[in-house]
Amino acid sequence: MIEDLRELVRALDRRVPRFDRSGESRIARDAAALKDLALERIARLDRLEA
């Protein structure tokens, strides 16, 4: 599961916002929030495995 979350974070980091498209600002905000949640979950799972 941790590796899947890390891949999600990598994919979100690769994404380039296209602000010329309608709704892109919201998509970028949602992607940033999803990345934050994934990083929090990774940290929590890392602590449990330690």
BELNORNOR-V612730 format. One record per run of one state. SS is the DSSP state (2 for helix, 1 for strand, 0 for the rest). FROM is the first residue (numbers start at 1). TO is the last residue. If there is no record, write none. Layout:
ss->[SS	SS]
from->[FROM	FROM]
to->[TO	TO]
This chain:
ss->[0	2	0	2	0]
from->[1	2	15	24	50]
to->[1	14	23	49	50]
